[in-house]
Amino acid sequence: MKLLVDMNLSPRWIEFLNTHGLEAVHWSDVGAANASDSELMRFAAEHSYTVLTYDLDFSSILAVTHGNKPSVVQLRLDNLSMSLAGPVVVSAIEQMHDQLETGALLTVDLYRTRVRLLPLPPVEKNP
């Protein structure tokens, strides 16, 4: 699996993920630092990456566009240290590999993971 690590996460994630058998690249190495989230998503979809982010905007983009790709791994961790968060993230990605390959939004925190298959259902509006 190929991961595209968002600007809001340290480039140190790349070495950690690669060491654990996941191919990863940081957005700063392939795109402009001031690029929009939509541009990053478009790049990820075109190059078959799964996005790893701490940003909630990516799930909103998936919901609005009803997109099937790219998959997004959304971290909801208070502590993003490699020693604490790293093993949790790698385990969640490995556990949900098949769903991420076909299109999913994976939310990861210390105590649970939640996966939603893409496309996300439309948000119902109140009358």
C-alpha positions as CSV (number, residue, x, y, z in Angstrom):
1,M,0.0,0.0,0.0
2,K,1.2,3.5,-0.8
3,L,0.6,6.3,1.7
4,L,0.7,10.0,1.0
5,V,1.4,11.8,4.3
6,D,-0.3,15.1,4.6
7,M,1.6,18.3,5.5
8,N,0.0,18.4,9.0
9,L,2.0,15.3,10.0
10,S,5.8,15.2,10.5
11,P,8.0,13.9,7.7
12,R,9.4,11.5,10.4
13,W,6.3,9.4,9.7
14,I,7.8,8.4,6.4
15,E,10.8,6.5,7.8
16,F,8.6,4.9,10.5
17,L,6.0,3.7,8.0
18,N,8.6,2.5,5.5
19,T,10.4,0.6,8.3
20,H,7.1,-1.2,9.0
21,G,6.5,-2.3,5.4
22,L,4.4,0.5,4.1
23,E,5.5,2.6,1.2
24,A,5.1,6.3,2.2
25,V,5.9,9.7,0.8
26,H,5.4,13.1,2.4
27,W,3.3,15.7,0.5
28,S,6.2,18.2,0.8
29,D,8.3,15.8,-1.4
30,V,5.7,15.6,-4.2
31,G,3.5,18.8,-4.0
32,A,3.5,22.4,-3.1
33,A,3.3,23.2,0.7
34,N,0.5,25.7,0.0
35,A,-1.6,23.3,-2.2
36,S,-5.2,22.9,-1.4
37,D,-6.6,19.7,0.2
38,S,-8.5,19.1,-3.0
39,E,-5.2,19.2,-5.0
40,L,-3.6,16.7,-2.6
41,M,-6.7,14.4,-2.9
42,R,-6.6,14.6,-6.7
43,F,-2.9,13.7,-6.7
44,A,-3.5,10.8,-4.4
45,A,-6.3,9.4,-6.5
46,E,-4.3,9.8,-9.7
47,H,-1.3,8.0,-8.3
48,S,-3.1,5.3,-6.2
49,Y,-2.1,6.7,-2.8
50,T,-4.0,6.4,0.5
51,V,-3.9,9.8,2.3
52,L,-2.7,9.8,6.0
53,T,-3.8,12.9,7.7
54,Y,-4.7,14.6,11.0
55,D,-7.1,16.9,9.1
56,L,-10.9,16.5,9.2
57,D,-11.3,18.3,5.8
58,F,-10.5,15.2,3.9
59,S,-13.5,13.3,5.1
60,S,-15.6,16.3,4.2
61,I,-14.2,16.3,0.7
62,L,-15.1,12.6,0.3
63,A,-18.6,13.3,1.6
64,V,-19.3,16.2,-0.7
65,T,-17.8,14.6,-3.9
66,H,-19.1,11.1,-3.2
67,G,-15.6,10.0,-4.1
68,N,-14.5,6.4,-4.3
69,K,-10.8,7.2,-4.1
70,P,-8.5,8.0,-2.6
71,S,-8.9,6.2,0.7
72,V,-8.1,8.3,3.7
73,V,-6.7,7.4,7.1
74,Q,-7.7,10.1,9.5
75,L,-5.8,10.2,12.8
76,R,-7.7,11.4,15.9
77,L,-4.9,11.0,18.4
78,D,-3.9,13.5,21.0
79,N,-0.3,12.3,21.1
80,L,1.3,11.8,17.7
81,S,4.6,10.5,19.0
82,M,6.0,7.6,16.9
83,S,6.4,5.4,20.0
84,L,2.7,5.7,21.0
85,A,0.8,6.5,17.8
86,G,3.0,4.7,15.3
87,P,2.2,1.1,16.2
88,V,-1.5,1.9,16.5
89,V,-1.6,3.5,13.1
90,V,0.4,0.7,11.4
91,S,-1.8,-2.0,13.1
92,A,-5.0,-0.2,11.9
93,I,-3.8,0.1,8.3
94,E,-2.7,-3.5,8.2
95,Q,-6.1,-4.6,9.7
96,M,-8.1,-2.6,7.2
97,H,-5.8,-3.1,4.2
98,D,-8.5,-4.7,2.0
99,Q,-11.0,-1.9,2.7
100,L,-8.4,0.8,2.1
101,E,-7.5,-0.8,-1.2
102,T,-11.1,-0.7,-2.5
103,G,-11.9,2.7,-1.0
104,A,-12.5,3.6,2.6
105,L,-12.3,6.3,5.3
106,L,-10.5,4.9,8.3
107,T,-10.5,6.9,11.5
108,V,-7.9,5.8,14.1
109,D,-7.6,6.7,17.7
110,L,-5.9,4.9,20.6
111,Y,-8.8,2.8,21.6
112,R,-10.6,2.0,18.4
113,T,-10.7,2.2,14.6
114,R,-13.7,3.0,12.5
115,V,-13.9,2.2,8.8
116,R,-16.5,3.6,6.4
117,L,-16.6,2.3,2.9
118,L,-16.6,4.8,0.0
119,P,-18.5,6.5,-1.4
120,L,-19.8,8.0,1.8
121,P,-23.6,8.4,1.9
122,P,-24.9,11.9,1.4
123,V,-25.5,14.0,4.5
124,E,-29.2,14.4,5.1
125,K,-30.4,17.9,5.5
126,N,-32.9,18.9,8.1
127,P,-36.2,20.1,6.6
